Amino acid sequence: MSSITMSSASVPIFVRMLANIGHWLDKAEAHAAAKKFEPSVLLSTRLAPDMLAFTTQIQIACDTAKFCVARLADVDSPKFDDSETTIAQLRERISATIAFLKSVPAAKIDGSEGRQVMVPMGPGRTVPFTGEVFFKHFSLPNFFFHCTMTYALLRQGGVELGKMDYLGGV
């Protein structure tokens, strides 16, 4: 049995959950077709007026995963324009994120637990973390927060999703 590494703790989790979101989008489109409404209606949904909309939840989930892995591996991450206006474009963003995550060699990520990671937190502010703290206490909770909000928004919109859709083929 192999020991856990920073790459095995990060990339497969991010990839699986992003793939799960793709499955949720399939169900969202099927729901919209069955109820005879345009699926794009779901893209602007939110649970509260001051909450980020559905599309932004997926954008941030993708960004959190790509920036986490890029910072741990000390490589550049791809730039996305945050211009998605369709479910197909959100799928493309998810696919591009997954492709990037899979392209980063495990050897670049492994051993990053003690490396200092500098994270921008707004204009003129950068916060230092160790790689392990950045991953476990910042990136992973943020990633799952936005994934969960995506799930909740679809459920609130009537899309039939269950726990196994969230967990993804356990």
C-alpha positions as CSV (number, residue, x, y, z in Angstrom):
1,M,0.0,0.0,0.0
2,S,1.4,3.4,-1.0
3,S,1.5,6.4,1.3
4,I,-0.6,9.4,0.6
5,T,1.2,12.2,-1.3
6,M,0.2,15.7,-2.1
7,S,-0.5,14.8,-5.7
8,S,-2.7,11.7,-4.7
9,A,-4.6,13.8,-2.2
10,S,-5.3,16.7,-4.6
11,V,-5.5,15.9,-8.3
12,P,-7.8,12.9,-8.2
13,I,-10.2,14.6,-5.8
14,F,-10.4,17.7,-7.9
15,V,-10.8,15.7,-11.1
16,R,-13.5,13.4,-9.7
17,M,-15.6,16.3,-8.3
18,L,-15.3,18.4,-11.4
19,A,-16.5,15.3,-13.4
20,N,-19.4,15.0,-11.0
21,I,-20.4,18.5,-11.8
22,G,-20.4,17.6,-15.5
23,H,-22.8,14.8,-14.6
24,W,-25.0,17.3,-12.7
25,L,-25.1,19.5,-15.8
26,D,-26.3,16.6,-17.8
27,K,-29.1,16.1,-15.3
28,A,-29.9,19.8,-15.4
29,E,-30.3,19.8,-19.1
30,A,-32.5,16.8,-19.0
31,H,-34.6,18.4,-16.3
32,A,-35.0,21.6,-18.4
33,A,-36.0,19.6,-21.4
34,A,-38.5,17.6,-19.4
35,K,-40.0,20.7,-17.9
36,K,-39.8,22.6,-21.2
37,F,-37.6,25.6,-20.1
38,E,-34.3,26.9,-21.4
39,P,-31.4,25.4,-19.4
40,S,-29.7,28.8,-19.4
41,V,-32.3,30.0,-16.8
42,L,-30.3,27.9,-14.2
43,L,-27.1,29.9,-14.9
44,S,-28.1,33.0,-13.0
45,T,-29.8,31.2,-10.1
46,R,-28.7,32.0,-6.5
47,L,-30.0,31.2,-3.1
48,A,-29.8,34.7,-1.8
49,P,-29.6,38.1,-3.5
50,D,-26.1,38.7,-2.4
51,M,-24.8,35.3,-3.4
52,L,-22.7,34.5,-6.4
53,A,-24.7,33.0,-9.2
54,F,-24.5,29.4,-10.4
55,T,-22.1,30.1,-13.3
56,T,-19.7,31.8,-10.9
57,Q,-19.8,28.9,-8.5
58,I,-18.5,26.6,-11.2
59,Q,-15.9,29.1,-12.3
60,I,-14.6,29.4,-8.8
61,A,-14.6,25.6,-8.2
62,C,-12.5,25.3,-11.4
63,D,-10.2,28.1,-10.5
64,T,-9.6,26.8,-7.0
65,A,-8.6,23.4,-8.3
66,K,-6.3,24.8,-11.0
67,F,-4.7,27.4,-8.8
68,C,-4.1,25.0,-6.0
69,V,-2.4,22.4,-8.2
70,A,-0.4,25.2,-10.0
71,R,0.8,26.7,-6.8
72,L,1.7,23.4,-5.2
73,A,3.6,22.4,-8.4
74,D,5.1,25.9,-8.8
75,V,3.8,26.1,-12.4
76,D,1.7,28.6,-14.3
77,S,-2.0,27.9,-14.5
78,P,-4.1,28.5,-17.6
79,K,-6.1,31.7,-17.7
80,F,-9.8,31.5,-18.1
81,D,-11.9,34.6,-19.1
82,D,-14.9,34.0,-16.9
83,S,-17.1,34.5,-19.9
84,E,-19.2,31.4,-19.9
85,T,-22.9,32.0,-20.7
86,T,-24.0,28.5,-21.6
87,I,-23.9,25.0,-20.1
88,A,-21.8,23.9,-23.0
89,Q,-19.2,26.6,-22.2
90,L,-19.2,25.6,-18.5
91,R,-18.5,22.0,-19.6
92,E,-15.6,23.3,-21.7
93,R,-14.2,25.1,-18.7
94,I,-14.5,22.0,-16.6
95,S,-12.8,19.9,-19.3
96,A,-10.0,22.4,-19.7
97,T,-9.5,22.4,-15.9
98,I,-9.4,18.6,-15.7
99,A,-6.9,18.5,-18.7
100,F,-4.7,21.0,-16.9
101,L,-4.8,19.1,-13.6
102,K,-4.0,15.8,-15.3
103,S,-1.1,17.5,-17.2
104,V,0.8,18.5,-14.1
105,P,3.4,15.8,-13.2
106,A,2.9,14.2,-9.8
107,A,6.6,14.8,-9.1
108,K,6.1,18.5,-9.3
109,I,3.3,18.4,-6.6
110,D,4.8,15.8,-4.3
111,G,7.0,17.2,-1.6
112,S,5.2,20.6,-1.7
113,E,3.7,20.2,1.7
114,G,6.5,22.2,3.4
115,R,7.0,24.6,0.5
116,Q,5.9,28.2,1.0
117,V,2.9,29.1,-1.2
118,M,2.1,32.8,-1.6
119,V,-1.6,33.5,-2.2
120,P,-2.9,36.8,-3.4
121,M,-5.8,38.0,-1.3
122,G,-6.8,41.2,-3.0
123,P,-4.9,44.3,-4.0
124,G,-1.6,44.7,-2.2
125,R,-2.1,41.6,0.1
126,T,-0.5,38.3,-0.2
127,V,-0.8,35.5,2.5
128,P,1.9,32.9,2.9
129,F,1.0,29.3,3.6
130,T,2.8,26.0,3.7
131,G,1.7,23.8,0.8
132,E,-0.1,21.4,3.2
133,V,-2.0,24.1,5.0
134,F,-2.8,25.8,1.7
135,F,-4.2,22.6,0.3
136,K,-6.0,21.2,3.4
137,H,-7.3,24.4,5.1
138,F,-7.8,26.8,2.2
139,S,-8.1,25.2,-1.2
140,L,-10.0,22.0,-0.4
141,P,-12.7,23.7,1.8
142,N,-13.1,26.5,-0.8
143,F,-13.4,24.0,-3.6
144,F,-16.0,21.9,-1.8
145,F,-17.9,25.0,-0.8
146,H,-18.4,26.0,-4.4
147,C,-19.1,22.5,-5.5
148,T,-21.8,22.2,-2.8
149,M,-23.3,25.5,-3.8
150,T,-23.5,24.3,-7.4
151,Y,-25.3,21.2,-6.2
152,A,-27.6,23.2,-3.9
153,L,-28.6,25.6,-6.7
154,L,-29.5,22.7,-9.0
155,R,-31.5,21.0,-6.3
156,Q,-33.3,24.3,-5.6
157,G,-34.0,24.5,-9.3
158,G,-35.8,21.1,-9.2
159,V,-33.0,19.0,-10.7
160,E,-33.2,15.5,-9.3
161,L,-29.8,14.9,-7.7
162,G,-29.0,12.7,-4.8
163,K,-26.1,12.0,-2.5
164,M,-24.6,9.5,-5.0
165,D,-24.6,12.1,-7.7
166,Y,-22.6,14.3,-5.3
167,L,-20.2,11.5,-4.4
168,G,-20.0,10.2,-7.9
169,G,-20.0,6.5,-8.4
170,V,-18.7,5.3,-5.1
